[in-house]
């Protein structure tokens, strides 16, 4: 069985999640949502609630996993997921960086390649969301620059392996691969 990987990239509030959810819902079988967002305040709790509400009618199965995406993919595959959405890699990187502020591009490259290897064995369709954080100003702090660099490296590794890549701007998706 062929496994398809789709990367959806764009700025904050560009429509990535909604577009990605639509891609997953077109696939056959049960849709799985791997949520990486830590809920640290009321504003984030509200965002999560709205996402959950939007998915409720389509009977999504949600796996909340902030760091171990390989295990989350294995869980979805064991449950015979038709498709899986990882939303989002940006927060995954944030969570990993919070755990280890010295995380390097070599380490994120290795983790990302391991994730891709698992996706190739996982559900028939995997859609991954990541923010494009490299189009703006150079961040002021070393940690913020490291985050930008790690995010960019992760996106490059996934995009190189992905079957399709979409860039979203103002809710408009443009296929770039």
Legacy VTK file of the C-alpha trace (Angstrom):
# vtk DataFile Version 3.0
C-alpha trace
ASCII
DATASET POLYDATA
POINTS 177 float
0.000 0.000 0.000
1.309 3.416 -0.961
1.744 5.966 1.806
1.293 9.630 0.920
2.874 12.511 2.866
1.569 16.061 2.432
3.192 19.136 3.986
1.107 22.280 4.512
3.146 25.393 5.266
2.212 29.033 5.711
2.108 31.905 8.136
0.132 32.102 11.341
-3.627 32.266 10.725
-3.177 31.555 7.010
-5.770 28.761 6.953
-3.366 25.825 7.233
-5.382 23.832 9.765
-8.719 24.160 7.968
-7.170 23.261 4.600
-5.341 20.290 6.143
-8.477 19.014 7.836
-10.281 19.067 4.479
-7.469 17.035 2.880
-7.701 14.410 5.619
-11.491 14.222 5.462
-11.340 13.376 1.741
-9.431 10.184 2.568
-11.202 6.921 3.285
-11.314 5.624 6.837
-11.196 7.208 10.264
-9.464 10.603 10.472
-6.884 10.956 13.254
-5.673 14.271 14.633
-2.335 14.439 16.435
-2.375 17.601 18.526
0.976 18.991 19.675
-0.255 22.146 21.431
0.369 22.497 25.136
-2.506 24.351 26.795
-0.777 26.917 29.004
-3.361 29.695 29.255
-7.012 30.525 28.642
-6.390 31.943 25.168
-4.767 28.688 24.028
-7.530 26.679 25.699
-10.072 28.607 23.622
-8.139 27.948 20.397
-8.027 24.228 21.199
-11.762 24.223 22.012
-12.579 25.813 18.653
-10.437 23.256 16.802
-12.116 20.397 18.690
-15.562 21.809 17.996
-14.809 22.052 14.283
-13.706 18.399 14.205
-16.516 16.971 16.363
-19.024 16.396 13.556
-16.538 14.364 11.493
-15.739 11.932 14.339
-12.022 12.623 14.459
-9.935 10.542 16.853
-7.561 12.867 18.700
-4.161 11.901 20.073
-2.616 14.594 22.244
1.153 14.271 21.982
3.487 17.209 22.475
6.814 15.472 21.745
6.734 11.779 20.739
5.206 11.966 17.276
6.654 8.607 16.222
4.676 6.896 18.984
1.537 8.859 18.045
1.856 7.683 14.419
2.266 4.104 15.636
-0.888 4.435 17.743
-2.864 5.794 14.790
-1.581 3.021 12.519
-2.471 0.359 15.108
-6.018 1.751 15.160
-6.076 1.529 11.336
-6.389 5.270 10.768
-7.399 6.196 7.235
-5.446 9.421 7.475
-3.595 11.377 10.115
-3.109 15.110 10.587
-0.209 16.397 12.684
-1.036 19.934 13.766
1.498 21.257 14.171
5.220 20.692 13.732
5.925 24.280 14.793
4.624 23.560 18.290
6.398 20.183 18.294
9.688 21.993 17.724
8.770 24.544 20.385
8.081 21.728 22.850
11.351 19.970 22.034
13.269 23.235 22.347
11.615 23.987 25.689
12.749 20.552 26.884
16.262 21.079 25.485
17.240 24.717 24.714
20.474 23.427 23.124
18.638 21.371 20.473
20.652 21.515 17.245
19.754 21.415 13.564
21.503 18.040 13.333
19.275 16.688 16.114
16.038 18.080 14.625
17.069 16.703 11.227
17.481 13.248 12.776
14.163 13.429 14.632
12.397 14.641 11.495
13.889 11.874 9.348
12.805 9.306 11.944
9.305 10.786 11.822
9.227 10.527 8.010
10.372 6.888 8.203
7.473 6.146 10.559
5.011 8.014 8.313
6.088 5.787 5.406
4.962 2.785 7.494
1.884 4.499 8.966
-1.603 5.393 7.729
-2.254 5.747 3.966
-2.266 9.566 4.202
-0.316 11.834 6.537
-0.781 15.598 6.467
1.677 17.717 8.434
1.266 21.397 9.273
4.129 23.807 9.944
4.367 27.581 10.157
6.687 29.408 7.781
8.661 31.451 10.302
11.548 32.513 8.085
9.876 35.199 5.977
10.019 37.971 8.582
12.665 39.843 10.452
15.720 38.131 11.896
14.767 37.358 15.513
16.468 39.425 18.203
17.441 36.634 20.603
19.686 33.628 20.046
16.944 31.242 21.222
14.411 32.741 18.797
16.936 32.449 15.947
17.557 28.811 16.905
13.798 28.170 16.840
13.522 29.747 13.376
16.465 27.670 12.129
15.121 24.413 13.603
11.705 25.056 12.097
13.207 25.819 8.701
15.359 22.685 8.785
12.372 20.510 9.776
10.283 21.975 6.946
13.065 21.334 4.426
13.456 17.694 5.470
9.709 17.027 5.310
9.264 18.932 2.026
12.071 16.951 0.389
10.318 13.692 1.292
6.709 14.831 0.845
4.612 13.774 -2.102
2.827 17.135 -2.084
3.572 20.528 -0.499
1.070 23.386 -0.214
1.812 26.988 0.758
-1.081 28.948 2.253
-1.541 32.711 2.229
-4.770 34.428 3.335
-6.678 31.155 3.169
-5.543 30.415 -0.392
-3.612 27.205 -0.974
-0.972 27.043 -3.679
0.518 23.651 -4.534
4.277 24.101 -4.765
5.257 20.434 -5.065
LINES 1 178
177 0 1 2 3 4 5 6 7 8 9 10 11 12 13 14 15 16 17 18 19 20 21 22 23 24 25 26 27 28 29 30 31 32 33 34 35 36 37 38 39 40 41 42 43 44 45 46 47 48 49 50 51 52 53 54 55 56 57 58 59 60 61 62 63 64 65 66 67 68 69 70 71 72 73 74 75 76 77 78 79 80 81 82 83 84 85 86 87 88 89 90 91 92 93 94 95 96 97 98 99 100 101 102 103 104 105 106 107 108 109 110 111 112 113 114 115 116 117 118 119 120 121 122 123 124 125 126 127 128 129 130 131 132 133 134 135 136 137 138 139 140 141 142 143 144 145 146 147 148 149 150 151 152 153 154 155 156 157 158 159 160 161 162 163 164 165 166 167 168 169 170 171 172 173 174 175 176
